Every structure is written in structure tokens, then in C-alpha cells.
């Protein structure tokens, strides 16, 4: 299990995510304070057979659960990865009510184990503001058709 990861905004980073191996429950969480969908989530199962991919706009959080051993995820980022700009909200935060598999015994990285809840991140001013995220998204430009 990984996430919910997001990028400090500004600068903000958009992601395009694909699962070339295995199978994963991919989760998008709107972390943009002021967004009409703040705190809501959506999910999709990604695998190479269906060849689906997900676009994560600036300010939106990303989590996933590997549903098979040896699952791999691939990312395309809108700008260079800068570790200091990467933040996380706990994927296990009950306030998010993420639809995690009930039979799951989660294996988390140290970073994800130590991640704070959504309310704490908001209180500390760590979440992206909706207007800042929209501005950063516009600076990226349109997606190719």
C-alpha cells in the first residue's frame, strides 16, 4: 500500500499513472483546500490487460494498493521529481474513508506509516489551495489529444 502522496503547490506536479505489471487499486483523493470535491476520492483498478491509465491533476493525492505480488506502477510527471516537495497524508486516515480491501494486511513504507491525517495536514497549512493548484495546472498546458 502506498500514499496518499501529493506535491507541495506551488510548484505542483501532475501525474500520469499506469500499471504495466500486476494489478493495483488506484486511488485519487482531492486534497485541494477550497475545491468543491475536497476530501472526496475515486478509484480504478489498473492492470496491463485493460491498459487504463489515470491522470492526477496538480494538488490531487495519489494512493494505490497492490492487488497482486510483483505489481509495478509507472509514472510520467509534469516536472522534475523533487523529494523535498513530496508530502503525504495517511492512507489509513478514517476521515478519508478510502475503500481499502477488508482482508488486507497493509505493508507501508516508513514515510507512509508516519504520515499525518487530513485534518492535521490542513491545520498545518500543508495542503494545496485550490486556486494555486488550478494556476499550476494551467501553466502545464493542455494534454495532447
Secondary structure by P-SEA (a helix, b strand, c coil): cccccccccccbbbbbbbbcccccbbbbbbccccccccccbbbbbbccccbbbbbbcccbbbbbbbcccbbbbbbbbccccccccccccccccccccccccccccccccccccccccaaaaaaacccccaaaaaaaaaaaccccc
